[in-house]
Amino acid sequence: MFGKKKNTNEFNKVKFKEFSDSAKYQYILKTRKYIYFIIISKEVHYSEECFVAHNEVTGEIDIVKFCDIISVIVDGKETTF
């Protein structure tokens, strides 16, 4: 159903931008504790160390560090870090 591949590199600003640019339908990021959703049709805000995303667990908008991300799902394809 979903493709999954292991990526040995750490998630960072460059990878965040690559995934953001390639996403057409969904952009989901996971930490050990929370799941975050990026709305594709809106402007994405990020800096050198973090990004802004909707926390699907708490319903709040959070600032998330790139280093906390353990997996990313873009249009049904999961990449783990």
Steps between C-alpha positions, in 0.01 A plus 500: 500500500759759607860506385757519780871555470776546758712813477821495705548876474363736763192707418597865444396825333606383152301175523202691648498732197538209254205315653297821519561578132412146388181460707179523299238360739638440849807582708512330839795500741536280808702531820510239775210677672297692242376505140520827306317604185610765250224653287619477139303796364639746756842658542741283701702676772839369609847612611842336522400277796119476512166531321139592582234226473158395625520247784237234423500372861452827691338704222749782552755666273853404612858589419679169434875434480618314190710267718184373678348356181519121470287454186333694220201400286458683170207397280486152659874424486677476835868575560654426841798674657 
